[in-house]
Amino acid sequence: MEITILAFGIAKDIFGRAWIKVKLAEAATTADLKSHLETQYPRLKKLASYMVAVNNEYAEDDGILTVHDEVAIIPPVSGG
Amino acid sequence: MQTQIEIHSELLNIQQCIDWVMSPDSGGIDVFIGTVRNATKGRTVLKLEFEAYKPMAIKEMQKISELVFERWPVQKVLIHHRTGTLQVAEIPVIIAVSAKHRDAAFEACRYIIDTLKQTVPIWKKEFFEDGEVWVAAHP
């Protein structure tokens, strides 16, 4: 399946754009997505941390992704 | 239980925020106003840029507000956050809380800004004379 991944903050700099498309196996998990992205974009591993958000909620590593989800990479937040 | 949560690209209005949380049965209002500081670790800051994942940021701020109402006897909670480019001394965030008694207002306001900085998907980039940095991105 192909999923669109939104990127914010430094993740946008790392991807070079505000969103990318990623091909994953059916029933892939958040952890699968992270390892896929880290292979393709090793700079992600240098971040203090980063989270994946699915449908506007922070996602657990074992959460299963579908093509209908809105998926975003959330690097360390720094609002306020 | 009333909450007003907004993310704007225009100037935040302090007086409007205070007016919104004020009510006749309140005994006090606590307000936190974040401002852009002119230096970080001795380096001169020229400006900041704020970016938000707006729908999720609103949702996370709503969660904070809900928790505040569960935990403290407060009356109104307001959180306004700016996005876009901000110059030194401009205001990226205003939090205002009204309550019958001041303890609840102080504690809730403190909790909101502390939690916002940890959970709300908003990012700040600092611009220096010799470069730019996404705050907190790297260890």
Backbone of each chain as ProteinMPNN parsed JSONL, in Angstrom:
{"seq_chain_A": "MEITILAFGIAKDIFGRAWIKVKLAEAATTADLKSHLETQYPRLKKLASYMVAVNNEYAEDDGILTVHDEVAIIPPVSGG", "coords_chain_A": {"N_chain_A": [[0.851, -1.195, 0.0], [0.299, 2.324, -0.541], [1.194, 5.127, 1.263], [0.585, 8.48, 2.245], [2.8, 10.666, 3.809], [2.869, 13.203, 6.084], [4.976, 15.98, 6.823], [6.601, 17.921, 9.325], [8.252, 20.818, 10.742], [11.616, 20.087, 11.434], [11.524, 17.657, 10.166], [10.406, 18.141, 7.743], [12.467, 19.494, 6.49], [14.291, 17.4, 6.368], [13.035, 15.524, 4.698], [12.854, 17.134, 2.541], [10.555, 18.21, 1.6], [7.017, 18.941, 2.154], [5.444, 16.706, 2.257], [5.61, 13.162, 1.718], [5.462, 10.174, -0.318], [5.057, 6.818, 0.644], [5.843, 3.415, 0.199], [4.437, 0.626, 1.664], [4.112, -2.635, 3.217], [0.943, -4.385, 3.295], [-1.036, -3.902, 6.217], [1.056, -2.878, 7.669], [2.931, -1.613, 10.468], [3.264, 1.234, 12.719], [5.874, 1.136, 13.665], [7.096, -0.253, 11.564], [6.881, 1.652, 9.56], [8.534, 3.643, 10.63], [11.078, 2.373, 10.595], [11.394, 1.973, 7.889], [11.454, 4.641, 6.992], [13.695, 5.575, 8.342], [15.732, 4.174, 7.124], [15.628, 5.223, 4.594], [15.919, 7.93, 5.096], [18.331, 8.694, 6.875], [18.981, 10.796, 8.593], [16.864, 11.156, 10.304], [17.343, 9.539, 12.478], [19.115, 10.939, 13.938], [17.758, 12.801, 15.332], [16.513, 14.203, 18.453], [14.293, 12.844, 19.252], [11.391, 11.365, 17.745], [7.947, 11.299, 16.802], [5.165, 9.408, 15.514], [2.182, 10.491, 14.136], [-1.145, 9.454, 13.873], [-4.06, 10.078, 12.249], [-4.286, 12.503, 13.66], [-3.547, 11.822, 16.255], [-1.096, 10.864, 18.657], [0.735, 7.982, 17.841], [1.024, 4.518, 18.775], [3.81, 2.228, 18.622], [3.008, -0.297, 17.709], [0.711, 0.111, 16.325], [-1.521, -0.36, 13.595], [-1.296, 0.619, 10.237], [-3.369, 2.148, 7.716], [-4.395, 2.828, 4.308], [-6.176, 4.857, 4.458], [-5.544, 6.439, 6.574], [-4.468, 9.536, 8.074], [-1.262, 10.367, 8.17], [1.498, 11.526, 10.027], [4.763, 12.886, 10.578], [6.189, 13.693, 13.591], [8.47, 15.65, 14.778], [10.601, 16.592, 17.648], [8.653, 18.72, 19.658], [8.257, 22.298, 19.95], [6.755, 24.475, 20.779], [5.135, 27.443, 22.157]], "CA_chain_A": [[0.0, 0.0, 0.0], [1.052, 3.574, -0.59], [0.661, 6.065, 2.264], [1.172, 9.83, 2.243], [3.317, 11.025, 5.128], [3.057, 14.647, 6.241], [6.187, 16.287, 7.596], [6.62, 19.252, 9.926], [9.5, 21.216, 11.387], [12.854, 19.599, 10.831], [11.22, 16.499, 9.313], [10.171, 18.701, 6.411], [13.813, 19.742, 5.935], [14.937, 16.106, 6.102], [12.404, 14.954, 3.497], [12.98, 18.089, 1.442], [9.216, 18.667, 1.195], [6.019, 18.874, 3.23], [4.864, 15.351, 2.321], [6.208, 12.164, 0.819], [4.668, 8.943, -0.427], [5.864, 5.676, 1.078], [5.201, 2.11, -0.08], [4.586, -0.297, 2.792], [3.321, -3.866, 3.115], [-0.383, -4.292, 3.915], [-1.02, -4.096, 7.672], [2.326, -2.406, 8.269], [2.741, -0.881, 11.725], [4.001, 2.487, 12.877], [7.298, 0.776, 13.784], [7.555, -0.573, 10.201], [7.038, 2.925, 8.858], [9.72, 4.321, 11.164], [12.327, 1.762, 10.135], [11.46, 2.28, 6.46], [11.87, 6.043, 6.823], [15.069, 5.754, 8.849], [16.641, 3.652, 6.101], [15.63, 6.162, 3.472], [16.326, 9.261, 5.588], [19.077, 8.395, 8.108], [19.028, 11.963, 9.493], [15.802, 11.013, 11.314], [17.902, 8.866, 13.659], [19.929, 11.91, 14.688], [16.874, 13.686, 16.105], [16.385, 13.887, 19.875], [13.235, 11.831, 19.231], [10.285, 11.789, 16.879], [6.759, 10.467, 16.952], [4.286, 9.331, 14.359], [0.783, 10.765, 14.478], [-2.107, 8.854, 12.955], [-5.35, 10.749, 12.413], [-4.155, 13.568, 14.668], [-3.246, 11.309, 17.597], [0.193, 10.179, 18.75], [0.496, 6.556, 17.595], [1.907, 3.521, 19.388], [4.629, 1.534, 17.621], [2.358, -1.493, 17.143], [-0.526, 0.488, 15.64], [-1.518, -0.766, 12.184], [-1.62, 1.732, 9.335], [-4.15, 1.853, 6.51], [-4.267, 3.9, 3.311], [-7.115, 5.94, 4.78], [-5.066, 7.229, 7.708], [-3.625, 10.716, 7.891], [-0.051, 10.022, 8.931], [2.436, 12.656, 10.068], [5.97, 12.753, 11.388], [6.205, 14.763, 14.596], [9.761, 15.803, 15.466], [10.419, 17.202, 18.969], [7.858, 19.947, 19.547], [8.93, 23.432, 20.601], [5.839, 25.609, 20.784], [5.083, 28.262, 23.371]], "C_chain_A": [[0.885, 1.243, 0.0], [0.399, 4.579, 0.365], [1.361, 7.414, 2.107], [1.582, 10.175, 3.669], [3.537, 12.537, 5.157], [4.288, 14.899, 7.11], [6.134, 17.721, 8.096], [7.99, 19.535, 10.521], [10.696, 20.639, 10.659], [12.609, 18.385, 9.941], [10.983, 16.954, 7.873], [11.506, 18.996, 5.719], [14.473, 18.42, 5.531], [14.35, 15.46, 4.842], [12.576, 15.861, 2.27], [11.644, 18.582, 0.912], [8.212, 18.399, 2.319], [5.307, 17.521, 3.311], [5.621, 14.433, 1.377], [5.257, 10.976, 0.723], [5.585, 7.772, -0.111], [5.1, 4.394, 0.753], [5.498, 1.159, 1.069], [3.752, -1.549, 2.53], [1.948, -3.621, 3.736], [-0.23, -4.568, 5.411], [0.319, -3.735, 8.314], [2.01, -1.606, 9.533], [3.516, 0.442, 11.692], [5.507, 2.21, 12.951], [7.881, 0.447, 12.402], [7.814, 0.713, 9.415], [8.311, 3.628, 9.317], [10.992, 3.691, 10.604], [12.504, 1.975, 8.636], [12.012, 3.695, 6.238], [13.319, 6.246, 7.257], [16.105, 5.21, 7.876], [16.788, 4.666, 4.971], [16.174, 7.547, 3.863], [17.068, 9.09, 6.921], [19.142, 9.577, 9.091], [17.935, 11.903, 10.563], [16.358, 10.428, 12.607], [18.734, 9.817, 14.524], [19.071, 12.848, 15.545], [16.832, 13.259, 17.567], [15.343, 12.789, 20.064], [12.294, 12.241, 18.111], [9.143, 10.802, 17.04], [6.051, 10.397, 15.612], [2.882, 9.648, 14.865], [-0.099, 10.122, 13.419], [-3.471, 9.466, 13.266], [-5.345, 11.722, 13.596], [-3.972, 13.081, 16.098], [-1.85, 10.69, 17.571], [-0.044, 8.67, 18.676], [1.499, 5.692, 18.347], [2.655, 2.804, 18.267], [3.905, 0.359, 16.966], [1.031, -1.174, 16.449], [-0.436, 0.158, 14.147], [-2.011, 0.391, 11.311], [-2.502, 1.262, 8.185], [-4.012, 3.043, 5.548], [-5.174, 5.086, 3.626], [-6.63, 6.845, 5.911], [-4.344, 8.488, 7.26], [-2.409, 10.522, 8.798], [0.92, 11.196, 8.87], [3.628, 12.321, 10.945], [6.067, 13.969, 12.302], [7.583, 14.799, 15.259], [9.548, 16.498, 16.814], [9.707, 18.556, 18.869], [8.549, 21.072, 20.327], [8.055, 24.685, 20.557], [5.957, 26.42, 22.071], [6.051, 29.416, 23.324]], "O_chain_A": [[2.027, 1.231, 0.46], [-0.801, 4.842, 0.278], [2.567, 7.481, 1.87], [0.81, 10.0, 4.611], [4.297, 13.079, 4.355], [4.595, 14.123, 8.016], [5.681, 18.623, 7.39], [8.781, 18.625, 10.771], [10.782, 20.691, 9.433], [13.409, 18.111, 9.046], [11.314, 16.251, 6.919], [11.655, 18.776, 4.517], [15.127, 18.332, 4.492], [15.086, 14.914, 4.02], [12.46, 15.418, 1.127], [11.59, 19.284, -0.098], [8.52, 17.723, 3.3], [4.646, 17.222, 4.305], [6.192, 14.868, 0.378], [4.374, 10.794, 1.561], [6.738, 7.734, -0.54], [3.896, 4.288, 0.988], [6.657, 0.916, 1.407], [2.815, -1.532, 1.732], [1.799, -2.756, 4.599], [0.609, -5.372, 5.817], [0.66, -4.242, 9.383], [0.945, -0.998, 9.643], [4.295, 0.718, 10.781], [6.312, 2.946, 12.38], [9.016, 0.817, 12.1], [8.814, 0.844, 8.709], [9.074, 4.145, 8.501], [11.897, 4.41, 10.179], [13.627, 2.138, 8.158], [12.904, 3.914, 5.418], [14.072, 6.988, 6.626], [17.225, 5.717, 7.807], [17.881, 4.931, 4.469], [16.803, 8.232, 3.057], [16.486, 9.318, 7.982], [19.338, 9.373, 10.289], [18.065, 12.53, 11.614], [15.905, 10.774, 13.698], [19.018, 9.532, 15.687], [19.591, 13.593, 16.375], [17.082, 12.097, 17.887], [15.489, 11.918, 20.921], [12.396, 13.35, 17.588], [9.345, 9.633, 17.368], [6.292, 11.197, 14.708], [2.453, 9.133, 15.897], [0.165, 10.231, 12.222], [-3.968, 9.383, 14.389], [-6.269, 11.752, 14.409], [-4.211, 13.828, 17.047], [-1.463, 10.065, 16.583], [-0.917, 8.14, 19.364], [2.656, 6.069, 18.535], [2.205, 2.771, 17.122], [4.156, 0.048, 15.802], [0.312, -2.082, 16.033], [0.6, 0.372, 13.517], [-3.009, 1.044, 11.617], [-2.396, 0.121, 7.736], [-3.567, 4.122, 5.938], [-4.963, 6.188, 3.119], [-7.226, 7.888, 6.178], [-3.696, 8.513, 6.214], [-2.52, 10.515, 10.024], [1.138, 11.785, 7.811], [3.52, 11.576, 11.919], [6.032, 15.114, 11.85], [7.832, 14.052, 16.205], [8.439, 16.948, 17.102], [10.109, 19.424, 18.094], [9.326, 20.817, 21.247], [8.538, 25.795, 20.331], [6.768, 26.12, 22.948], [6.127, 30.198, 24.273]]}, "seq_chain_B": "MQTQIEIHSELLNIQQCIDWVMSPDSGGIDVFIGTVRNATKGRTVLKLEFEAYKPMAIKEMQKISELVFERWPVQKVLIHHRTGTLQVAEIPVIIAVSAKHRDAAFEACRYIIDTLKQTVPIWKKEFFEDGEVWVAAHP", "coords_chain_B": {"N_chain_B": [[-17.858, 25.351, 32.092], [-15.776, 26.546, 29.913], [-13.992, 26.939, 26.93], [-11.557, 28.455, 24.88], [-9.791, 27.984, 22.054], [-7.281, 28.763, 19.853], [-5.428, 29.067, 16.788], [-3.434, 31.328, 15.19], [-2.313, 33.325, 12.402], [-2.016, 35.959, 12.6], [-1.301, 38.936, 14.624], [-1.516, 38.4, 18.151], [-4.049, 39.296, 20.471], [-3.86, 40.729, 23.465], [-5.632, 42.031, 25.263], [-8.16, 41.254, 24.299], [-8.065, 38.544, 24.876], [-7.978, 38.514, 27.665], [-10.4, 39.772, 28.224], [-12.141, 37.826, 27.282], [-11.908, 35.652, 29.078], [-12.769, 36.784, 31.409], [-15.245, 36.973, 33.948], [-18.255, 37.69, 35.821], [-18.452, 36.072, 38.097], [-15.887, 35.307, 38.634], [-12.889, 35.268, 40.612], [-10.415, 35.911, 39.994], [-7.88, 36.232, 37.413], [-5.439, 34.464, 35.687], [-2.685, 35.074, 33.665], [-0.589, 33.985, 31.117], [1.953, 35.147, 29.093], [3.796, 34.488, 26.383], [6.908, 35.575, 25.057], [9.045, 36.63, 22.375], [12.387, 36.069, 22.795], [15.503, 37.896, 22.726], [17.88, 36.523, 22.503], [19.599, 33.345, 22.5], [21.33, 31.21, 24.491], [23.447, 33.088, 24.493], [23.648, 33.754, 21.819], [22.632, 36.045, 19.372], [19.263, 36.399, 18.595], [17.478, 36.794, 15.64], [14.929, 36.516, 14.55], [11.918, 34.518, 14.893], [10.385, 31.54, 13.642], [7.258, 30.049, 13.546], [5.641, 26.967, 13.212], [2.733, 25.022, 12.753], [1.024, 21.917, 13.184], [-1.896, 22.086, 12.442], [-4.675, 20.925, 12.87], [-4.135, 18.798, 14.632], [-2.73, 20.098, 16.643], [-4.676, 21.781, 17.72], [-6.375, 19.829, 18.712], [-4.736, 18.593, 20.649], [-4.383, 20.731, 22.387], [-6.986, 21.027, 23.231], [-7.241, 18.688, 24.684], [-5.523, 19.228, 26.806], [-6.869, 21.335, 28.005], [-9.26, 20.055, 28.77], [-8.28, 18.324, 30.705], [-7.405, 20.147, 32.566], [-9.823, 21.24, 33.457], [-10.823, 18.999, 34.733], [-9.063, 18.749, 36.821], [-8.719, 21.178, 38.238], [-10.664, 23.74, 39.884], [-11.57, 25.713, 37.74], [-12.814, 28.433, 35.673], [-12.868, 29.563, 33.016], [-10.917, 28.798, 30.159], [-8.379, 29.851, 28.059], [-6.472, 29.519, 25.157], [-4.263, 30.851, 22.964], [-2.31, 30.625, 20.072], [0.392, 31.67, 18.057], [1.363, 31.508, 14.576], [3.835, 31.485, 11.931], [6.123, 34.17, 11.012], [7.863, 35.724, 13.624], [8.975, 38.651, 15.235], [11.542, 39.828, 17.509], [10.359, 40.266, 20.828], [7.734, 40.019, 20.078], [4.578, 38.221, 20.425], [4.183, 34.862, 20.871], [2.437, 33.168, 22.245], [-0.524, 33.126, 24.217], [-1.965, 32.478, 27.3], [-4.812, 32.236, 29.214], [-6.568, 32.077, 32.24], [-9.454, 31.857, 34.154], [-10.795, 31.859, 37.467], [-12.627, 31.103, 40.494], [-11.017, 31.366, 42.713], [-7.602, 32.3, 43.315], [-5.506, 30.332, 43.474], [-6.171, 28.074, 41.921], [-6.275, 29.206, 39.37], [-3.621, 30.105, 38.97], [-2.172, 27.648, 39.153], [-3.338, 26.08, 37.125], [-2.776, 27.574, 34.849], [0.001, 27.502, 34.733], [0.322, 24.75, 34.418], [-0.809, 24.415, 31.898], [0.899, 25.841, 30.072], [3.31, 24.494, 30.513], [2.653, 21.874, 29.716], [1.776, 22.247, 27.118], [4.179, 22.897, 25.86], [5.328, 20.429, 25.804], [3.652, 18.608, 24.453], [2.102, 19.632, 22.31], [1.829, 19.795, 18.824], [3.667, 21.985, 17.604], [6.161, 23.938, 16.124], [9.304, 25.608, 16.448], [11.516, 27.748, 14.865], [14.678, 29.103, 15.206], [16.284, 32.016, 14.126], [19.503, 33.023, 13.553], [22.342, 35.301, 13.294], [24.199, 33.848, 11.923], [23.019, 31.54, 10.964], [20.372, 29.02, 11.197], [18.083, 27.28, 13.35], [16.09, 24.482, 14.207], [14.339, 24.444, 17.098], [15.083, 22.313, 19.825], [15.264, 20.046, 18.255], [17.527, 18.424, 18.003], [19.594, 16.314, 20.149]], "CA_chain_B": [[-16.617, 24.913, 31.454], [-15.667, 27.185, 28.608], [-12.626, 26.932, 26.416], [-11.35, 29.049, 23.565], [-8.469, 27.586, 21.578], [-7.112, 29.268, 18.48], [-4.091, 29.236, 16.219], [-3.548, 32.447, 14.26], [-1.078, 33.844, 11.801], [-1.958, 37.411, 12.862], [-0.953, 39.361, 15.988], [-2.435, 38.02, 19.218], [-4.559, 40.473, 21.162], [-3.86, 40.43, 24.906], [-6.86, 42.526, 25.911], [-9.284, 40.391, 23.889], [-7.939, 37.275, 25.589], [-8.375, 38.757, 29.052], [-11.846, 40.04, 28.236], [-12.908, 36.597, 27.045], [-11.966, 34.781, 30.263], [-13.343, 37.502, 32.548], [-16.679, 36.801, 34.192], [-18.602, 38.304, 37.108], [-18.254, 35.182, 39.244], [-14.465, 34.986, 38.81], [-12.18, 36.062, 41.616], [-9.102, 36.277, 39.463], [-7.454, 35.726, 36.102], [-3.995, 34.33, 35.559], [-2.357, 35.175, 32.245], [0.804, 33.786, 30.716], [2.234, 35.678, 27.763], [5.131, 34.143, 25.898], [7.458, 36.612, 24.181], [10.258, 36.217, 21.658], [13.595, 36.577, 23.46], [16.465, 38.378, 21.721], [19.109, 35.716, 22.473], [19.591, 31.984, 23.016], [22.694, 30.821, 24.863], [24.408, 34.117, 24.112], [23.604, 34.096, 20.398], [21.549, 36.983, 19.069], [18.162, 35.878, 17.78], [16.945, 37.826, 14.756], [13.472, 36.312, 14.47], [11.489, 33.127, 15.04], [9.296, 31.1, 12.779], [6.453, 28.995, 14.167], [4.844, 26.157, 12.298], [1.845, 24.148, 13.523], [0.17, 20.902, 12.541], [-3.018, 22.778, 13.069], [-5.776, 20.138, 13.456], [-3.657, 18.028, 15.783], [-2.364, 21.043, 17.701], [-5.939, 22.184, 18.361], [-6.853, 18.666, 19.459], [-3.89, 18.418, 21.838], [-4.674, 21.818, 23.323], [-8.288, 20.708, 23.832], [-7.003, 17.665, 25.713], [-4.933, 19.897, 27.971], [-7.933, 22.101, 28.634], [-10.172, 19.108, 29.429], [-7.61, 17.846, 31.913], [-7.397, 21.258, 33.518], [-11.154, 21.328, 34.081], [-10.979, 17.86, 35.648], [-8.14, 18.816, 37.944], [-8.801, 22.423, 39.007], [-11.954, 24.435, 39.765], [-11.402, 26.928, 36.95], [-14.055, 28.799, 34.989], [-12.653, 29.661, 31.574], [-9.541, 28.554, 29.729], [-8.113, 30.351, 26.707], [-5.11, 29.32, 24.64], [-4.057, 31.353, 21.605], [-0.921, 30.453, 19.646], [0.736, 32.285, 16.771], [2.24, 30.831, 13.625], [4.47, 32.419, 11.005], [7.367, 34.819, 11.43], [7.718, 36.663, 14.739], [10.158, 39.435, 15.563], [11.852, 39.914, 18.936], [9.351, 40.909, 21.678], [6.362, 39.678, 19.685], [3.932, 37.26, 21.329], [3.77, 33.613, 20.238], [1.389, 32.42, 22.955], [-1.225, 33.717, 25.372], [-2.824, 31.553, 28.029], [-5.545, 32.966, 30.253], [-7.438, 31.184, 33.009], [-10.174, 32.519, 35.238], [-11.283, 30.956, 38.508], [-13.175, 31.799, 41.669], [-9.915, 31.652, 43.625], [-6.379, 32.44, 42.531], [-4.644, 29.153, 43.426], [-6.537, 27.236, 40.77], [-5.91, 29.915, 38.141], [-2.158, 30.053, 38.843], [-1.698, 26.288, 38.905], [-3.82, 25.617, 35.823], [-2.072, 28.32, 33.808], [1.343, 26.917, 34.713], [0.205, 23.4, 33.849], [-1.115, 24.513, 30.462], [2.074, 26.21, 29.276], [4.307, 23.415, 30.615], [2.216, 20.708, 28.934], [1.783, 22.684, 25.71], [5.549, 22.813, 25.348], [5.723, 19.023, 25.669], [2.784, 17.713, 23.668], [1.353, 20.237, 21.202], [2.686, 19.806, 17.638], [4.033, 23.3, 17.085], [7.625, 23.963, 16.06], [9.876, 26.957, 16.423], [12.852, 27.823, 14.28], [15.376, 30.332, 15.578], [17.185, 32.563, 13.099], [20.641, 33.771, 14.085], [23.085, 35.988, 12.222], [25.021, 32.904, 11.154], [22.353, 30.272, 10.689], [19.037, 28.813, 11.753], [17.985, 26.013, 14.078], [14.799, 24.041, 14.752], [14.566, 24.312, 18.54], [14.861, 21.002, 20.473], [15.265, 18.926, 17.3], [18.656, 17.519, 18.23], [19.947, 16.207, 21.561]], "C_chain_B": [[-16.551, 25.478, 30.047], [-14.212, 27.28, 28.18], [-12.591, 27.659, 25.086], [-9.913, 28.751, 23.137], [-8.328, 28.021, 20.131], [-5.644, 29.276, 18.08], [-4.221, 30.256, 15.089], [-2.234, 32.745, 13.582], [-0.961, 35.356, 12.023], [-1.577, 37.681, 14.317], [-1.988, 38.875, 16.997], [-2.811, 39.267, 20.01], [-4.744, 40.169, 22.655], [-5.192, 40.82, 25.546], [-8.069, 41.652, 25.57], [-9.267, 39.078, 24.66], [-8.417, 37.43, 27.034], [-9.889, 38.979, 29.147], [-12.653, 38.743, 28.103], [-13.004, 35.734, 28.296], [-12.641, 35.449, 31.459], [-14.818, 37.173, 32.709], [-16.995, 37.292, 35.598], [-18.351, 37.384, 38.299], [-16.798, 34.73, 39.413], [-13.851, 35.861, 39.894], [-10.812, 36.479, 41.122], [-8.826, 35.635, 38.123], [-5.943, 35.606, 36.14], [-3.68, 34.294, 34.072], [-0.881, 34.863, 32.052], [0.963, 34.305, 29.294], [3.654, 35.297, 27.396], [5.621, 35.26, 24.985], [8.746, 36.112, 23.539], [11.465, 36.9, 22.29], [14.654, 36.904, 22.411], [17.755, 37.56, 21.648], [18.85, 34.32, 23.009], [21.031, 31.575, 23.254], [23.731, 31.806, 24.326], [24.409, 34.486, 22.638], [22.394, 34.986, 20.134], [20.504, 36.339, 18.151], [17.589, 37.019, 16.948], [15.429, 37.739, 14.663], [13.188, 34.833, 14.707], [10.435, 32.822, 13.998], [8.57, 29.956, 13.467], [5.619, 28.29, 13.11], [3.97, 25.236, 13.152], [1.224, 23.093, 12.624], [-1.208, 21.184, 13.128], [-4.106, 21.853, 13.656], [-5.333, 19.359, 14.697], [-3.295, 18.938, 16.948], [-3.607, 21.494, 18.46], [-6.441, 21.048, 19.255], [-6.044, 18.463, 20.747], [-4.144, 19.522, 22.864], [-6.036, 21.594, 23.989], [-8.132, 19.67, 24.939], [-6.455, 18.3, 26.987], [-6.033, 20.628, 28.741], [-8.901, 21.183, 29.384], [-9.567, 18.617, 30.742], [-7.595, 18.908, 33.009], [-8.751, 21.365, 34.233], [-11.424, 20.157, 35.023], [-10.211, 18.091, 36.941], [-8.304, 20.05, 38.824], [-10.179, 23.076, 38.837], [-11.778, 25.779, 39.046], [-12.673, 27.201, 36.156], [-13.901, 28.877, 33.478], [-11.171, 29.459, 31.272], [-9.393, 29.045, 28.29], [-6.654, 30.074, 26.338], [-5.075, 29.844, 23.203], [-2.58, 31.182, 21.249], [-0.735, 31.046, 18.258], [1.469, 31.304, 15.87], [2.853, 31.897, 12.72], [5.704, 33.048, 11.613], [7.1, 35.824, 12.539], [9.046, 37.354, 15.017], [10.37, 39.409, 17.077], [10.778, 40.753, 19.64], [7.918, 40.701, 21.2], [5.871, 38.505, 20.532], [3.506, 35.991, 20.586], [2.61, 32.915, 20.94], [0.785, 33.251, 24.08], [-2.1, 32.638, 25.99], [-3.513, 32.365, 29.111], [-6.531, 32.018, 30.913], [-8.147, 32.005, 34.074], [-10.7, 31.467, 36.208], [-11.86, 31.778, 39.646], [-12.043, 32.245, 42.583], [-8.583, 31.514, 42.907], [-5.519, 31.18, 42.421], [-4.912, 28.314, 42.181], [-6.092, 27.895, 39.471], [-4.404, 29.851, 37.904], [-1.692, 28.654, 38.43], [-2.107, 25.795, 37.525], [-3.032, 26.284, 34.695], [-0.655, 27.755, 33.631], [1.325, 25.543, 34.043], [-0.009, 23.474, 32.33], [0.149, 24.846, 29.663], [3.127, 25.096, 29.328], [3.929, 22.235, 29.716], [2.204, 21.03, 27.444], [3.174, 22.51, 25.099], [6.0, 21.37, 25.135], [4.92, 18.25, 24.638], [2.183, 18.323, 22.402], [2.26, 20.369, 19.968], [2.805, 21.186, 16.982], [5.553, 23.36, 17.162], [8.116, 25.383, 15.858], [11.273, 26.87, 15.828], [13.454, 29.16, 14.659], [16.312, 30.738, 14.449], [18.249, 33.415, 13.767], [21.335, 34.485, 12.934], [23.801, 34.987, 11.316], [24.327, 31.555, 10.953], [20.986, 30.174, 11.333], [18.915, 27.404, 12.326], [16.536, 25.731, 14.461], [15.024, 23.731, 16.224], [14.206, 22.895, 19.0], [14.969, 19.808, 19.532], [16.367, 17.918, 17.603], [19.026, 17.454, 19.709], [21.082, 17.156, 21.944]], "O_chain_B": [[-17.178, 24.968, 29.119], [-13.332, 27.649, 28.958], [-13.489, 27.499, 24.26], [-8.953, 29.198, 23.764], [-9.159, 27.686, 19.287], [-4.75, 29.464, 18.905], [-5.006, 30.078, 14.158], [-1.166, 32.453, 14.12], [0.054, 35.964, 11.683], [-1.537, 36.765, 15.137], [-3.19, 38.928, 16.737], [-1.998, 40.173, 20.193], [-5.661, 39.449, 23.047], [-5.797, 40.035, 26.275], [-8.894, 41.348, 26.432], [-10.314, 38.561, 25.05], [-9.157, 36.594, 27.554], [-10.558, 38.445, 30.032], [-13.702, 38.582, 28.726], [-14.051, 35.144, 28.561], [-13.039, 34.775, 32.409], [-15.556, 37.101, 31.727], [-16.123, 37.313, 36.466], [-18.067, 37.863, 39.397], [-16.51, 33.867, 40.243], [-14.227, 37.019, 40.076], [-10.133, 37.295, 41.745], [-9.442, 34.639, 37.745], [-5.247, 36.526, 36.569], [-4.326, 33.576, 33.309], [-0.026, 35.415, 32.745], [0.197, 33.943, 28.402], [4.607, 35.74, 28.036], [4.839, 35.829, 24.224], [9.446, 35.27, 24.102], [11.563, 38.126, 22.32], [14.706, 36.283, 21.35], [18.63, 37.856, 20.833], [17.989, 34.126, 23.867], [21.853, 31.591, 22.337], [24.757, 31.407, 23.775], [25.093, 35.427, 22.238], [21.288, 34.72, 20.604], [20.823, 35.812, 17.086], [17.256, 38.079, 17.478], [14.733, 38.754, 14.693], [14.099, 34.006, 14.721], [9.703, 33.697, 13.536], [9.199, 29.0, 13.92], [4.991, 28.91, 12.251], [4.43, 24.725, 14.173], [0.935, 23.345, 11.454], [-1.619, 20.617, 14.141], [-4.43, 21.986, 14.836], [-6.064, 19.274, 15.684], [-3.525, 18.591, 18.107], [-3.597, 21.58, 19.688], [-6.869, 21.266, 20.388], [-6.611, 18.192, 21.806], [-4.122, 19.271, 24.069], [-6.223, 21.925, 25.16], [-8.783, 19.744, 25.982], [-6.866, 17.958, 28.096], [-6.112, 20.546, 29.967], [-9.315, 21.494, 30.501], [-10.256, 18.51, 31.757], [-7.748, 18.617, 34.195], [-8.813, 21.555, 35.448], [-12.164, 20.298, 35.997], [-10.647, 17.683, 38.018], [-8.057, 19.985, 40.029], [-10.789, 22.975, 37.772], [-11.831, 26.84, 39.668], [-13.509, 26.314, 35.984], [-14.713, 28.319, 32.74], [-10.298, 29.89, 32.026], [-10.187, 28.693, 27.418], [-5.735, 30.359, 27.105], [-5.78, 29.333, 22.334], [-1.703, 31.55, 22.03], [-1.607, 30.931, 17.397], [2.12, 30.377, 16.351], [2.443, 33.058, 12.74], [6.265, 32.547, 12.587], [6.219, 36.675, 12.415], [10.102, 36.721, 15.03], [9.48, 39.014, 17.83], [10.345, 41.79, 19.138], [6.981, 41.161, 21.852], [6.643, 37.88, 21.259], [2.585, 36.027, 19.77], [1.875, 32.154, 20.31], [1.481, 33.976, 24.791], [-2.872, 31.972, 25.3], [-2.857, 33.104, 29.845], [-7.233, 31.259, 30.245], [-7.513, 32.761, 34.811], [-11.006, 30.339, 35.821], [-11.621, 32.981, 39.753], [-12.078, 33.335, 43.154], [-8.449, 30.701, 41.992], [-4.87, 30.967, 41.397], [-3.986, 27.902, 41.482], [-5.589, 27.221, 38.572], [-3.954, 29.58, 36.791], [-0.921, 28.498, 37.484], [-1.312, 25.161, 36.83], [-2.667, 25.638, 33.712], [-0.188, 27.56, 32.509], [2.184, 25.217, 33.223], [0.555, 22.678, 31.579], [0.431, 24.181, 28.667], [3.761, 24.789, 28.319], [4.784, 21.667, 29.038], [2.574, 20.199, 26.614], [3.319, 22.039, 23.971], [6.937, 21.113, 24.38], [5.445, 17.331, 24.01], [1.791, 17.583, 21.5], [3.327, 20.977, 20.046], [2.159, 21.499, 15.982], [6.158, 22.898, 18.129], [7.479, 26.22, 15.22], [12.093, 26.042, 16.226], [12.843, 30.211, 14.468], [17.035, 29.912, 13.892], [17.948, 34.393, 14.451], [20.983, 34.31, 11.767], [23.988, 35.224, 10.122], [24.997, 30.535, 10.788], [20.501, 31.13, 11.939], [19.555, 26.465, 11.852], [15.836, 26.606, 14.969], [15.815, 22.85, 16.559], [13.17, 22.349, 18.62], [14.785, 18.669, 19.963], [16.169, 16.71, 17.477], [18.806, 18.415, 20.447], [21.497, 17.186, 23.102]]}, "name": "protein", "num_of_chains": 2, "seq": "MEITILAFGIAKDIFGRAWIKVKLAEAATTADLKSHLETQYPRLKKLASYMVAVNNEYAEDDGILTVHDEVAIIPPVSGGMQTQIEIHSELLNIQQCIDWVMSPDSGGIDVFIGTVRNATKGRTVLKLEFEAYKPMAIKEMQKISELVFERWPVQKVLIHHRTGTLQVAEIPVIIAVSAKHRDAAFEACRYIIDTLKQTVPIWKKEFFEDGEVWVAAHP"}
